[in-house]
Amino acid sequence: MTADLIVKRAMLVTADRNGTVIRDGALAVEGGRIARIGTTAEIGDDARAVVDAGGGLLAPGLVNAHCHAGCSLFRGLVEGLPLEPWLRQVWKAESAILDARTTRLGARLGLAEQLLGGVTCVLDMYWRPRETVAAARDLGMRIATGPIFFDGPGVDGATPEARIADGGRFFAEFAGADDVLPAVLPHGTYTVSPDLLVASRRLADAVGAIWSTHAAETRAEQAEVTARHGRSVIRHLDALGLLDARAVLAHCVWLDDEEIAILAHSGAAVAHNPVSNLKLASGFARVPDMLDAGVRVALGTDGAISGNDLDLWLALRLAATLHKGATLRADAVTAPQALSMVTLDAAAALGANDRIGSLEPGKQADMILLDLRRPSAQPLFDPVTHLVYSAAKSDVTDVWVGGARVVEAGVLTRHDLGETLDEVAALAPRIAASVAA
């Protein structure tokens, strides 16, 4: 059968559980899915479109397990503060600037940055999730999102009751969409009451969505939740029955041994955000201990307002190196473990590892091509080591989502990025004024 697309002559890193690498690799795509993988000779040229990778590195699209893409509008606006006072300034700016149009604009800016760097799927928590979906569709990428929950009216003015009702409508609207993974997104245990946390989880269960929240990000958060509820963040979530394999907890910086054991037993995943944790002086997550206990760890960029960019490659390198220095163990996080945090384990955290996260027959053809004709890529003895310790977002030349080429030679194929950049530049003076007032 003639394939829709063949990519040949690639250093093919599948990121599957066996760590399969094919040095003169090729794959065939049919109907948006990977049909065959093998050597260039085995796959041949029988396709409607053939891309000669020229020895470049073909890998699965990266998966960002925690992001607030829309807040890219506020990049660099609030600096030099720890999380809690920083959040108060962030919410002030968001309240002044965000509406449907600007939310979509910010999401498109943040998602474009990621797509150009090889991220093909993002778990995104932000106001007005329909606008985030629209922004993702503007670019042709996959998005995991849904209703966000806060006590009282949030930046978007919605009440908790309205969020639950609108959440049901959101999931009905996007039911069955390959490019939208359903998620329910309460902000955190210090901003969402126990009753609302449980109600949000009930909504997630009703539609088979993942459930994701910030958890144990700072010592101040742990102290506040413990004072309010008589138990730490993880114990609080566990007591409410909220932890299982469909839960994704962002940060988890301040955990004790028992809390790590609770996560391991429950099957909940952790989205580690090393750049944000470092910049906000939140601390060092116990990632090696989590891995040793069997906790699934994925990686996130958090928002550009806390980390200033959305570079998942930087998060990947930090996840692989930071914990070696913190533990004085050179094997604290291995290169294959780190790579899985942005591929197969990240996809599993989103409940989508049957569809994305590795290059295997039957999965969606979400894939990225990296240029290896660079000084930083030669000599290349181990492509997995190269991806984790040497590769950068600037090395990504081409990106496919579901077999459709959405980045070609470093340029978005479905959207004129200049239009978005011009709109953001025009809005910038108003954004600056929002925190000066």
C-alpha positions as CSV (number, residue, x, y, z in Angstrom):
1,M,0.0,0.0,0.0
2,T,1.3,3.5,-0.9
3,A,2.0,5.4,2.3
4,D,0.9,9.1,2.7
5,L,4.4,10.0,4.0
6,I,7.8,8.4,4.4
7,V,10.6,10.0,6.3
8,K,13.9,8.2,5.5
9,R,17.6,8.4,6.2
10,A,17.1,9.5,9.8
11,M,18.8,8.7,13.1
12,L,15.5,7.3,14.5
13,V,15.1,7.5,18.3
14,T,11.8,5.8,19.0
15,A,11.7,6.5,22.8
16,D,9.9,3.2,23.3
17,R,10.2,1.1,26.4
18,N,13.1,-0.8,24.9
19,G,15.0,2.3,23.9
20,T,15.1,1.3,20.2
21,V,17.4,3.3,18.0
22,I,17.7,2.8,14.2
23,R,20.7,4.6,12.8
24,D,19.7,4.6,9.2
25,G,16.0,4.6,10.0
26,A,12.8,5.4,8.2
27,L,9.1,5.3,8.9
28,A,5.9,5.3,6.9
29,V,2.7,7.2,7.8
30,E,-0.8,6.3,6.8
31,G,-3.9,8.1,7.9
32,G,-2.0,10.2,10.4
33,R,-0.6,7.2,12.2
34,I,2.8,5.4,12.0
35,A,2.3,2.3,9.8
36,R,5.8,0.9,9.6
37,I,9.2,1.5,11.1
38,G,12.5,0.1,9.9
39,T,15.7,0.8,8.0
40,T,15.6,3.1,5.0
41,A,16.1,0.0,2.8
42,E,13.2,-1.8,4.5
43,I,10.7,1.0,4.3
44,G,11.5,2.1,0.7
45,D,10.1,5.1,-1.2
46,D,6.5,4.1,-2.0
47,A,4.7,7.2,-0.7
48,R,2.8,10.2,-1.9
49,A,5.4,12.4,-0.1
50,V,9.0,11.4,0.8
51,V,11.1,13.5,3.1
52,D,14.9,12.8,3.1
53,A,16.1,13.6,6.6
54,G,19.7,13.7,5.4
55,G,20.9,12.0,8.6
56,G,19.0,14.2,11.0
57,L,17.6,12.9,14.2
58,L,13.9,11.9,14.1
59,A,12.2,11.6,17.5
60,P,8.7,11.7,19.0
61,G,7.2,15.1,19.6
62,L,7.8,16.3,23.1
63,V,5.0,16.4,25.7
64,N,4.8,19.3,28.1
65,A,3.0,18.1,31.3
66,H,2.5,21.5,32.9
67,C,2.1,24.9,31.3
68,H,0.2,28.2,31.3
69,A,0.8,29.2,27.7
70,G,-1.5,32.2,27.8
71,C,0.5,34.0,30.4
72,S,3.3,34.4,27.9
73,L,1.8,37.9,27.5
74,F,3.3,38.7,30.9
75,R,6.8,37.3,30.3
76,G,9.3,39.2,32.5
77,L,6.6,41.5,34.0
78,V,6.9,40.4,37.7
79,E,10.4,39.6,38.9
80,G,12.4,39.0,42.1
81,L,9.5,37.7,44.2
82,P,8.7,34.3,45.8
83,L,5.6,32.5,44.7
84,E,2.8,33.9,46.9
85,P,3.4,37.7,46.4
86,W,4.4,37.0,42.8
87,L,1.0,35.4,42.2
88,R,-0.8,38.4,43.6
89,Q,0.9,40.6,41.0
90,V,0.3,38.1,38.2
91,W,-3.5,38.0,39.0
92,K,-3.6,41.8,39.0
93,A,-2.1,41.9,35.5
94,E,-4.3,39.1,34.2
95,S,-7.5,40.8,35.6
96,A,-6.6,44.0,33.7
97,I,-5.7,42.5,30.4
98,L,-7.4,39.2,29.7
99,D,-10.5,38.7,27.7
100,A,-11.3,36.1,25.0
101,R,-9.2,37.8,22.3
102,T,-6.1,38.5,24.4
103,T,-6.3,35.0,26.0
104,R,-6.2,33.4,22.6
105,L,-3.4,35.7,21.6
106,G,-1.3,34.8,24.6
107,A,-1.9,31.1,24.2
108,R,-1.0,31.3,20.5
109,L,2.3,33.1,21.4
110,G,3.2,30.5,24.1
111,L,2.2,27.5,22.0
112,A,4.0,28.7,18.9
113,E,7.2,29.1,20.9
114,Q,6.8,25.4,22.0
115,L,5.8,24.0,18.7
116,L,8.8,25.6,17.0
117,G,10.9,23.9,19.6
118,G,9.4,20.4,19.0
119,V,6.6,20.3,21.6
120,T,3.6,18.7,20.0
121,C,1.3,18.3,23.0
122,V,0.8,20.5,26.1
123,L,-1.2,20.1,29.3
124,D,-2.3,23.6,29.8
125,M,-4.0,25.2,32.8
126,Y,-5.4,28.7,32.0
127,W,-8.4,30.9,32.0
128,R,-10.9,30.4,29.1
129,P,-9.8,27.0,27.9
130,R,-11.7,27.3,24.6
131,E,-9.4,30.1,23.6
132,T,-6.4,27.8,24.3
133,V,-7.9,25.1,22.1
134,A,-8.5,27.7,19.4
135,A,-4.9,28.8,19.6
136,A,-3.6,25.2,19.4
137,R,-5.8,24.7,16.3
138,D,-4.4,27.8,14.8
139,L,-1.0,26.1,14.9
140,G,-2.0,22.5,14.4
141,M,-0.8,21.0,17.7
142,R,-2.3,18.8,20.3
143,I,-3.6,20.2,23.6
144,A,-4.8,18.8,26.9
145,T,-7.0,21.3,28.7
146,G,-10.3,22.0,30.3
147,P,-12.0,24.0,33.0
148,I,-9.9,25.7,35.7
149,F,-11.2,25.9,39.3
150,F,-10.8,28.6,42.0
151,D,-12.9,29.5,45.0
152,G,-15.0,32.5,44.2
153,P,-14.8,34.4,40.9
154,G,-11.4,34.2,39.2
155,V,-9.8,36.4,36.7
156,D,-12.5,35.4,34.2
157,G,-15.3,36.3,36.7
158,A,-16.8,32.8,36.7
159,T,-18.2,31.3,39.9
160,P,-17.5,27.7,40.9
161,E,-21.0,26.6,40.0
162,A,-20.7,28.2,36.6
163,R,-17.3,26.5,36.0
164,I,-18.8,23.1,36.7
165,A,-21.7,23.7,34.3
166,D,-19.5,25.2,31.6
167,G,-17.0,22.3,32.1
168,G,-19.7,19.8,31.1
169,R,-20.4,21.9,28.0
170,F,-16.7,22.1,27.2
171,F,-16.2,18.3,27.3
172,A,-19.4,17.7,25.2
173,E,-18.1,20.2,22.6
174,F,-14.7,18.5,22.2
175,A,-15.8,14.9,22.8
176,G,-13.9,12.6,20.5
177,A,-11.5,15.2,19.1
178,D,-8.1,13.7,18.5
179,D,-6.3,17.0,19.1
180,V,-8.0,17.8,22.5
181,L,-7.3,15.7,25.5
182,P,-9.8,16.4,28.3
183,A,-8.5,17.7,31.6
184,V,-10.0,19.2,34.8
185,L,-7.7,21.8,36.4
186,P,-8.3,23.0,39.9
187,H,-5.6,25.5,40.8
188,G,-4.4,24.2,44.2
189,T,-5.4,23.1,47.7
190,Y,-4.8,26.6,49.0
191,T,-7.1,28.3,46.4
192,V,-9.8,25.6,46.1
193,S,-12.0,24.3,48.9
194,P,-12.2,20.6,49.7
195,D,-15.8,20.5,48.4
196,L,-14.8,22.1,45.1
197,L,-11.8,19.9,44.7
198,V,-14.1,16.8,45.1
199,A,-16.7,18.3,42.7
200,S,-14.0,19.0,40.1
201,R,-12.8,15.4,40.4
202,R,-16.3,14.2,40.0
203,L,-16.5,16.1,36.7
204,A,-13.2,14.5,35.5
205,D,-14.5,11.1,36.4
206,A,-17.7,11.6,34.5
207,V,-15.9,12.3,31.2
208,G,-12.7,10.3,31.7
209,A,-10.5,13.3,31.9
210,I,-7.2,13.6,33.7
211,W,-7.2,15.8,36.9
212,S,-4.3,18.1,37.5
213,T,-3.5,20.7,40.2
214,H,-0.5,22.5,41.7
215,A,0.7,20.6,44.8
216,A,3.4,21.2,47.5
217,E,5.2,23.8,45.4
218,T,6.5,25.9,48.3
219,R,7.0,25.6,52.1
220,A,4.6,28.4,52.6
221,E,1.9,26.4,50.7
222,Q,2.5,23.4,52.9
223,A,2.3,25.5,56.1
224,E,-0.9,27.2,55.0
225,V,-2.7,24.0,54.0
226,T,-1.5,22.1,57.1
227,A,-2.8,25.0,59.3
228,R,-6.1,25.1,57.5
229,H,-6.8,21.4,57.2
230,G,-4.6,19.7,59.8
231,R,-2.7,17.7,57.1
232,S,-0.1,18.4,54.4
233,V,-1.0,18.9,50.7
234,I,-0.5,15.3,49.6
235,R,-2.2,13.8,52.6
236,H,-5.1,16.3,52.1
237,L,-5.5,15.2,48.5
238,D,-5.2,11.6,49.4
239,A,-7.8,11.9,52.2
240,L,-10.2,13.5,49.8
241,G,-9.8,10.5,47.4
242,L,-8.3,12.5,44.6
243,L,-5.1,10.6,43.9
244,D,-5.0,7.8,41.3
245,A,-3.4,7.2,37.9
246,R,-5.4,10.0,36.3
247,A,-4.0,12.6,38.7
248,V,-1.1,14.9,37.6
249,L,0.4,17.0,40.4
250,A,2.5,19.9,39.3
251,H,5.8,20.7,41.2
252,C,5.7,18.4,44.4
253,V,8.8,20.2,45.7
254,W,8.2,19.8,49.4
255,L,7.4,16.1,50.1
256,D,8.4,13.8,52.9
257,D,9.0,10.0,52.6
258,E,5.5,9.1,53.5
259,E,4.1,11.5,50.9
260,I,6.3,10.0,48.2
261,A,5.0,6.6,49.2
262,I,1.4,7.8,48.9
263,L,2.1,9.0,45.4
264,A,3.7,5.8,44.4
265,H,0.9,3.7,45.8
266,S,-1.8,5.9,44.2
267,G,-0.3,5.9,40.7
268,A,-0.5,9.7,40.5
269,A,2.1,11.4,38.3
270,V,4.3,14.4,39.1
271,A,5.0,17.2,36.6
272,H,8.4,18.4,37.6
273,N,9.2,22.1,36.7
274,P,12.8,22.7,37.5
275,V,13.2,26.1,35.8
276,S,10.2,27.7,37.6
277,N,11.2,26.1,40.9
278,L,14.7,27.5,40.6
279,K,13.7,31.0,39.5
280,L,11.0,31.4,42.1
281,A,13.3,30.0,44.8
282,S,10.8,27.3,45.6
283,G,13.3,24.6,46.2
284,F,14.5,21.3,44.8
285,A,12.0,18.5,44.2
286,R,13.1,15.0,45.3
287,V,13.0,13.6,41.8
288,P,15.5,10.7,42.3
289,D,13.6,9.6,45.4
290,M,10.3,9.7,43.5
291,L,11.8,7.6,40.7
292,D,13.3,5.1,43.1
293,A,9.8,4.8,44.7
294,G,8.2,4.1,41.4
295,V,6.4,7.5,41.0
296,R,5.9,8.5,37.3
297,V,7.7,11.8,36.7
298,A,7.0,14.0,33.7
299,L,8.4,17.5,32.9
300,G,6.8,20.9,32.5
301,T,7.9,24.4,31.6
302,D,5.3,26.1,33.9
303,G,4.4,29.5,32.4
304,A,6.7,32.1,30.7
305,I,5.8,34.5,33.5
306,S,7.7,32.4,36.0
307,G,10.4,30.9,33.9
308,N,10.6,33.6,31.2
309,D,10.5,31.1,28.3
310,L,8.8,27.8,27.5
311,D,11.9,25.8,26.7
312,L,11.2,22.1,27.5
313,W,14.7,21.2,26.3
314,L,16.1,23.4,29.2
315,A,13.8,21.6,31.6
316,L,15.0,18.3,30.2
317,R,18.6,19.1,30.7
318,L,18.1,20.5,34.2
319,A,16.1,17.4,35.2
320,A,19.0,15.2,34.1
321,T,21.7,17.3,35.8
322,L,20.3,19.3,38.7
323,H,19.6,16.2,40.8
324,K,23.0,14.8,40.3
325,G,24.5,17.9,42.0
326,A,21.8,17.9,44.7
327,T,22.3,14.3,45.6
328,L,26.0,13.9,44.7
329,R,24.9,10.8,42.7
330,A,26.1,10.7,39.1
331,D,23.3,8.2,38.4
332,A,20.5,10.1,40.2
333,V,18.6,10.6,36.9
334,T,19.7,8.7,33.8
335,A,19.5,10.0,30.3
336,P,16.8,7.4,29.3
337,Q,14.8,8.3,32.4
338,A,15.0,12.0,31.6
339,L,14.0,11.5,27.9
340,S,11.0,9.5,29.0
341,M,9.9,12.4,31.2
342,V,9.1,14.4,28.0
343,T,8.0,11.5,25.8
344,L,6.5,8.2,26.9
345,D,6.1,8.9,30.7
346,A,4.6,12.4,29.9
347,A,2.2,10.8,27.5
348,A,1.3,8.2,30.2
349,A,0.6,11.0,32.7
350,L,-1.9,12.4,30.2
351,G,-3.5,9.0,29.7
352,A,-2.4,9.1,26.1
353,N,0.6,6.8,25.9
354,D,-1.4,4.5,23.6
355,R,-1.5,7.3,21.0
356,I,1.6,9.5,21.5
357,G,4.9,9.7,23.3
358,S,7.0,7.3,21.2
359,L,7.5,6.3,17.5
360,E,5.7,3.0,17.2
361,P,3.4,1.5,14.7
362,G,-0.2,2.4,15.4
363,K,0.6,5.6,17.2
364,Q,-0.1,9.1,16.0
365,A,2.7,10.4,13.8
366,D,3.7,13.2,16.1
367,M,7.4,13.6,15.4
368,I,10.3,16.1,15.2
369,L,13.4,16.3,13.1
370,L,16.6,17.8,14.6
371,D,19.6,19.0,12.6
372,L,22.8,17.0,13.5
373,R,25.1,19.0,11.2
374,R,26.0,21.2,14.1
375,P,29.3,21.4,16.2
376,S,27.3,20.5,19.3
377,A,26.1,17.3,17.7
378,Q,29.4,15.8,16.5
379,P,30.8,13.3,17.2
380,L,27.6,11.5,18.1
381,F,28.0,8.2,20.0
382,D,24.7,8.0,21.8
383,P,21.7,9.8,20.3
384,V,19.7,9.6,23.6
385,T,22.5,11.2,25.5
386,H,22.7,13.9,22.7
387,L,18.9,14.6,23.1
388,V,19.2,15.0,26.8
389,Y,22.5,16.9,27.3
390,S,23.3,18.6,24.0
391,A,20.1,19.2,21.9
392,A,18.3,22.5,22.0
393,K,15.0,23.9,20.7
394,S,17.0,25.7,18.0
395,D,18.1,22.3,16.5
396,V,14.5,21.5,15.6
397,T,13.9,22.0,11.9
398,D,10.6,20.2,11.2
399,V,7.6,19.0,13.2
400,W,4.7,16.8,12.3
401,V,1.5,16.3,14.3
402,G,-0.7,13.4,13.1
403,G,1.5,13.2,10.0
404,A,0.8,16.8,9.0
405,R,3.9,19.0,8.8
406,V,3.2,22.0,11.0
407,V,6.8,23.3,11.1
408,E,9.0,23.2,8.0
409,A,12.5,24.4,7.9
410,G,11.9,26.3,11.2
411,V,8.8,28.1,10.0
412,L,5.2,27.5,11.1
413,T,3.1,26.2,8.2
414,R,-0.4,27.1,9.4
415,H,0.1,30.6,10.9
416,D,1.9,33.8,10.1
417,L,3.8,34.3,13.3
418,G,4.5,37.9,12.4
419,E,0.8,38.7,12.9
420,T,0.9,37.4,16.5
421,L,4.1,39.1,17.3
422,D,2.8,42.4,16.0
423,E,-0.4,42.1,18.1
424,V,1.6,41.3,21.2
425,A,3.9,44.3,20.7
426,A,0.9,46.6,20.3
427,L,-0.6,45.3,23.6
428,A,2.7,45.5,25.5
429,P,2.3,49.1,26.8
430,R,-1.1,48.3,28.3
431,I,0.3,45.2,29.9
432,A,3.2,47.2,31.5
433,A,0.7,49.7,32.8
434,S,-1.4,47.0,34.5
435,V,1.1,46.4,37.3
436,A,2.3,50.0,37.5
437,A,-1.2,51.2,38.5
